[in-house]
Amino acid sequence: MSFDKSSPKSLKQNQLWFASVITQPIDPQSRIPHLAPSGLPIENEACLYIKPSPTLRPAQRIEIYSQQYWWRLLNTLHEIYPLVTRLFGYYDFNQEIGIPYLSKYPPTHWSLSLLGQHLSQWIQDEYLKNDKKLVFNAAELDWAYHESFLEKVLKPLALEDLPNPEDFSYLLTVPLYLQPGIRFFQFEYDLFDFRREFLHESPDYWLDHDFPVLKAVDSPVILFQGPQGNMSWETLTSAEMHLLTHFKNGSTIEKACEWLGEADEEAVEEAEQNLHLWIQNWILKKWLSTTPK
């Protein structure tokens, strides 16, 4: 934590004390711990830093600050991770995921949009229950939706940019780039439809109702920003996804197709038959740009 060197020493001490108290995890009833970080009873120590109000003791006043801190952060996690929240319900999410995560990774940036950036890592390191893989994948997908939505959109390649809209050969040697918001996934189940069904109801609705069916499927999926800024997804073949990934850091179509020399016969045949259709779809969906990231 940084401070203005011209600030009074007492102000710095007060700020450090407030931060140390309100960042202590609240209990299931949203109460602050009985002991301050110093080890002294919070009822006694709070009197040294806060004056009582006509209706509240100093410890009660700092408890309100602490509650507002935690409720704001937990609510932000609920918004960023709607699927993970629904897998648990509000209460269990807070107790099993939210509070432990925020205790290990407290916010370090003014923008709360970055609050959940380490949740997948926390699940990988700390979450031990049998559904760990599903919870991890749900967190990865939720974060991708959130992060992708906030990404800038490059000027998309359009058919009218081509000398001849019917002839894609012009594009073979033009460097192309994937839109920054595009993400690729390949789960062993249809987590996208599963998530969509979940989001039709509130988190606590699912405490008393059966979860949606999680269908087995292993097709690659692309997540992207739609024309109105809405998030959309589409199923791809393995060959199409593999080819698209070559444009993440910029590539010509000619260069991207070099991998076909090492691909299996099925992928080569598929690309030969569908490459022109793929390119047309990529342009229509605005997945490609001639602008570097």
Backbone torsions as a table, in degrees:
resi	resn	phi	psi	omega
1	MET	NA	132.2	-179.5
2	SER	-104.5	153.2	-177.6
3	PHE	-136.5	153.7	171.5
4	ASP	-70.8	121.8	-176.1
5	LYS	-63.5	-20.5	179.4
6	SER	-85.0	-5.2	-179.0
7	SER	-70.4	145.9	176.9
8	PRO	-60.3	144.8	-179.3
9	LYS	-59.5	-36.5	-178.9
10	SER	-64.9	-34.9	178.1
11	LEU	-65.1	-43.8	178.0
12	LYS	-60.3	-44.1	179.7
13	GLN	-62.6	-41.3	179.0
14	ASN	-64.1	-42.5	-179.7
15	GLN	-64.8	-42.1	178.5
16	LEU	-63.7	-39.8	179.8
17	TRP	-66.3	-47.1	178.8
18	PHE	-56.9	-46.9	-178.5
19	ALA	-62.2	-41.5	-178.0
20	SER	-66.1	-33.0	-177.9
21	VAL	-79.7	-48.3	-174.0
22	ILE	-72.6	-20.7	178.8
23	THR	-86.8	-3.0	171.2
24	GLN	-67.8	136.5	-179.1
25	PRO	-58.8	137.2	172.6
26	ILE	-79.7	158.9	-179.0
27	ASP	-86.8	178.5	-177.7
28	PRO	-58.1	-21.0	177.3
29	GLN	-96.5	12.9	179.9
30	SER	64.6	29.2	176.5
31	ARG	-98.1	147.2	176.7
32	ILE	-79.1	159.5	178.7
33	PRO	-60.1	151.4	178.9
34	HIS	-68.6	-26.6	-179.6
35	LEU	-105.7	137.9	173.2
36	ALA	-74.0	165.9	177.8
37	PRO	-55.3	-25.1	179.0
38	SER	-72.9	-15.7	-176.3
39	GLY	98.7	-8.4	178.1
40	LEU	-85.4	153.1	176.6
41	PRO	-58.5	133.4	-178.2
42	ILE	-63.0	-30.4	178.6
43	GLU	-60.9	-36.9	-179.9
44	ASN	-81.4	-45.5	-173.5
45	GLU	-70.0	-34.2	-178.7
46	ALA	-60.4	-29.3	-179.5
47	CYS	-65.1	-21.8	-179.2
48	LEU	-78.1	-17.7	-174.1
49	TYR	-120.5	-22.5	-174.1
50	ILE	-129.7	138.2	175.3
51	LYS	-85.9	148.5	176.1
52	PRO	-70.9	155.4	171.6
53	SER	-100.5	175.9	178.8
54	PRO	-59.8	-22.8	-175.7
55	THR	-122.1	-11.3	-174.4
56	LEU	-128.7	140.1	173.5
57	ARG	-75.9	160.6	178.7
58	PRO	-54.0	-42.0	-179.4
59	ALA	-64.4	-35.0	178.1
60	GLN	-69.1	-35.2	-180.0
61	ARG	-68.3	-42.9	178.9
62	ILE	-69.6	-27.9	177.2
63	GLU	-64.8	-37.7	177.7
64	ILE	-63.4	-42.6	176.1
65	TYR	-59.5	-43.6	-179.2
66	SER	-63.6	-44.2	179.1
67	GLN	-60.9	-43.8	-179.8
68	GLN	-63.8	-38.1	177.0
69	TYR	-60.8	-52.8	-175.3
70	TRP	-70.2	-42.3	-179.3
71	TRP	-63.3	-38.8	178.7
72	ARG	-64.5	-44.8	-178.4
73	LEU	-68.3	-42.3	179.9
74	LEU	-65.3	-40.2	177.7
75	ASN	-62.7	-36.9	176.9
76	THR	-64.4	-41.9	176.9
77	LEU	-63.5	-37.9	177.2
78	HIS	-59.6	-38.7	-178.6
79	GLU	-73.2	-39.2	-178.9
80	ILE	-75.0	-33.5	-175.8
81	TYR	-120.0	66.3	-176.9
82	PRO	-66.6	-35.5	179.4
83	LEU	-71.2	-46.3	179.1
84	VAL	-60.2	-41.5	179.0
85	THR	-60.6	-39.4	-179.1
86	ARG	-73.7	-25.0	175.3
87	LEU	-65.6	-25.2	-175.8
88	PHE	-112.0	-31.2	-164.9
89	GLY	87.2	158.4	-174.4
90	TYR	-56.5	-50.5	-172.7
91	TYR	-64.0	-52.0	-177.7
92	ASP	-66.8	-34.2	175.8
93	PHE	-60.4	-46.7	-179.1
94	ASN	-60.2	-44.9	-174.3
95	GLN	-76.8	-38.9	-173.7
96	GLU	-93.7	-26.7	-175.8
97	ILE	-118.9	-61.3	-169.1
98	GLY	-60.0	-56.5	-176.4
99	ILE	-67.2	-45.6	176.3
100	PRO	-60.2	-39.5	179.4
101	TYR	-64.4	-48.1	-178.1
102	LEU	-68.1	-24.0	176.1
103	SER	-69.9	-34.8	179.5
104	LYS	-86.0	-34.7	-178.0
105	TYR	-125.3	71.4	177.2
106	PRO	-65.6	156.3	-178.4
107	PRO	-61.9	136.9	179.3
108	THR	-123.6	7.0	-177.4
109	HIS	-134.1	149.2	-179.2
110	TRP	-64.6	-26.6	-177.6
111	SER	-88.0	119.5	178.9
112	LEU	-72.9	-8.0	176.8
113	SER	-65.5	-18.8	179.2
114	LEU	-94.5	1.9	-171.5
115	LEU	-58.7	-36.9	-174.4
116	GLY	-97.6	14.9	-171.2
117	GLN	-66.1	-18.3	-179.1
118	HIS	-107.7	9.7	-173.5
119	LEU	-65.7	-40.8	178.3
120	SER	-59.5	-41.8	178.1
121	GLN	-64.8	-40.4	178.6
122	TRP	-62.5	-43.7	178.3
123	ILE	-61.1	-43.2	179.0
124	GLN	-59.8	-39.7	-174.5
125	ASP	-87.6	-35.4	-166.3
126	GLU	-116.0	-27.0	-174.2
127	TYR	-82.6	127.7	-169.2
128	LEU	-119.0	0.6	-174.8
129	LYS	-76.5	167.2	-174.2
130	ASN	-64.4	-24.3	-179.2
131	ASP	-90.3	21.9	-175.3
132	LYS	-55.6	-42.8	-176.4
133	LYS	-63.6	-44.0	179.0
134	LEU	-64.7	-44.0	-179.5
135	VAL	-63.3	-41.8	178.6
136	PHE	-62.9	-48.0	-179.8
137	ASN	-63.3	-38.4	177.7
138	ALA	-62.9	-40.8	178.5
139	ALA	-65.7	-41.7	177.9
140	GLU	-60.3	-42.5	-178.3
141	LEU	-70.8	-44.2	177.4
142	ASP	-58.0	-45.4	-179.2
143	TRP	-65.3	-36.3	178.3
144	ALA	-63.4	-42.4	176.3
145	TYR	-59.1	-47.7	-177.6
146	HIS	-64.4	-50.1	-175.9
147	GLU	-67.7	-42.2	-178.2
148	SER	-65.1	-38.0	179.5
149	PHE	-61.5	-31.7	-177.3
150	LEU	-88.0	-8.6	-178.3
151	GLU	-69.5	150.1	175.4
152	LYS	-69.8	155.3	178.5
153	VAL	-111.2	121.9	178.1
154	LEU	-77.8	156.7	175.9
155	LYS	-59.6	116.5	-174.2
156	PRO	-74.5	150.4	171.3
157	LEU	-67.3	135.3	-178.8
158	ALA	-126.2	154.2	-179.6
159	LEU	-58.6	-35.1	-179.1
160	GLU	-69.2	-12.0	176.5
161	ASP	-77.2	-15.1	-177.8
162	LEU	-82.3	143.8	175.4
163	PRO	-57.0	-37.4	176.4
164	ASN	-136.6	107.4	-176.9
165	PRO	-58.3	-17.1	179.5
166	GLU	-89.3	-8.8	-174.5
167	ASP	-122.1	111.9	-178.2
168	PHE	-89.9	-0.1	-176.6
169	SER	-61.5	-27.6	177.9
170	TYR	-57.7	-32.0	-175.0
171	LEU	-79.3	-11.8	-173.0
172	LEU	-58.6	-32.7	-175.5
173	THR	-113.5	11.8	179.3
174	VAL	-94.2	126.1	177.4
175	PRO	-62.6	127.5	-179.2
176	LEU	-122.0	152.1	-176.7
177	TYR	-132.5	139.8	173.2
178	LEU	-70.4	145.9	171.9
179	GLN	-58.8	138.0	-176.4
180	PRO	-58.6	-25.9	-176.8
181	GLY	-82.1	-3.0	-177.2
182	ILE	-76.4	136.6	176.7
183	ARG	-132.1	147.3	178.2
184	PHE	-115.4	142.2	177.7
185	PHE	-139.4	153.6	170.4
186	GLN	-148.0	90.7	177.6
187	PHE	-90.1	171.6	175.7
188	GLU	-91.9	5.3	177.5
189	TYR	-148.5	166.5	-176.6
190	ASP	-84.9	82.1	-177.3
191	LEU	-74.8	-19.4	-179.3
192	PHE	-72.5	-49.2	176.4
193	ASP	-66.2	-38.1	177.0
194	PHE	-56.9	-46.3	179.3
195	ARG	-65.1	-43.1	-179.2
196	ARG	-60.7	-43.4	178.7
197	GLU	-64.9	-42.0	179.5
198	PHE	-58.8	-43.1	-173.6
199	LEU	-72.8	-7.1	175.5
200	HIS	-69.9	-20.4	-177.5
201	GLU	-125.7	163.5	179.7
202	SER	-72.1	159.6	179.4
203	PRO	-54.5	-43.6	-176.1
204	ASP	-76.6	-13.8	174.0
205	TYR	-59.2	-38.3	-174.2
206	TRP	-77.8	-3.9	175.1
207	LEU	-68.7	-27.6	-176.0
208	ASP	-118.6	11.1	-179.4
209	HIS	-133.5	153.5	178.9
210	ASP	-65.4	143.7	175.3
211	PHE	-66.1	155.8	171.7
212	PRO	-60.0	158.0	178.7
213	VAL	-70.6	131.8	178.2
214	LEU	-100.2	97.7	-173.0
215	LYS	-77.9	140.7	177.8
216	ALA	-75.0	126.6	177.7
217	VAL	-164.2	145.1	-177.7
218	ASP	-128.6	22.6	179.6
219	SER	-74.6	143.1	174.9
220	PRO	-63.8	149.7	-179.9
221	VAL	-133.3	139.7	174.8
222	ILE	-107.4	131.8	176.1
223	LEU	-106.2	130.5	-174.6
224	PHE	-152.1	163.6	175.3
225	GLN	-81.8	126.6	177.5
226	GLY	-76.0	179.4	-175.0
227	PRO	-61.9	-27.6	179.3
228	GLN	-98.4	12.9	-178.3
229	GLY	86.4	-2.0	177.7
230	ASN	-76.6	150.4	-179.3
231	MET	-84.0	133.8	-179.2
232	SER	-133.2	165.5	175.4
233	TRP	-142.3	159.9	-178.4
234	GLU	-149.9	141.1	177.8
235	THR	-79.3	138.3	178.3
236	LEU	-119.7	169.0	166.4
237	THR	-90.0	163.3	180.0
238	SER	-61.0	-39.0	-178.8
239	ALA	-66.1	-42.8	180.0
240	GLU	-65.4	-43.1	179.1
241	MET	-62.4	-44.5	-178.7
242	HIS	-59.5	-40.9	-179.9
243	LEU	-67.5	-42.7	-179.0
244	LEU	-62.2	-36.5	-177.0
245	THR	-62.3	-21.8	179.4
246	HIS	-67.9	-15.2	-178.3
247	PHE	-94.4	2.8	-179.3
248	LYS	-57.2	-44.7	-178.7
249	ASN	-107.2	13.1	178.7
250	GLY	96.5	129.7	178.7
251	SER	-166.2	154.5	168.7
252	THR	-84.1	159.6	176.6
253	ILE	-63.6	-38.6	179.2
254	GLU	-58.8	-44.9	-180.0
255	LYS	-69.3	-41.2	-178.3
256	ALA	-63.0	-32.3	-177.4
257	CYS	-76.6	-6.2	-179.9
258	GLU	-63.0	-26.7	-179.9
259	TRP	-64.3	-20.2	-180.0
260	LEU	-62.0	-23.3	177.3
261	GLY	-64.9	-21.4	179.1
262	GLU	-109.5	-2.6	-177.1
263	ALA	-80.7	164.7	178.8
264	ASP	-75.2	168.1	-174.3
265	GLU	-61.3	-37.1	-178.8
266	GLU	-64.1	-42.7	179.9
267	ALA	-66.4	-40.2	179.4
268	VAL	-62.4	-46.3	-179.4
269	GLU	-63.6	-41.4	179.7
270	GLU	-62.8	-43.4	-180.0
271	ALA	-65.9	-41.0	179.8
272	GLU	-61.0	-37.4	-177.1
273	GLN	-81.0	-28.4	-168.3
274	ASN	-119.2	-3.4	-173.2
275	LEU	-55.5	-44.6	-178.7
276	HIS	-65.1	-34.5	178.0
277	LEU	-71.7	-39.0	177.5
278	TRP	-60.1	-49.6	-177.5
279	ILE	-59.9	-43.0	178.9
280	GLN	-60.2	-43.8	179.6
281	ASN	-66.2	-40.9	179.4
282	TRP	-60.3	-39.6	179.5
283	ILE	-69.5	-44.6	-179.7
284	LEU	-63.4	-35.6	179.9
285	LYS	-83.3	-3.9	177.5
286	LYS	63.5	37.7	-179.8
287	TRP	-83.1	-19.9	-174.0
288	LEU	-114.7	154.1	177.4
289	SER	-144.4	155.5	172.5
290	THR	-94.2	2.1	-179.0
291	THR	-93.2	124.2	176.1
292	PRO	-61.9	152.3	179.8
293	LYS	-66.2	NA	NA
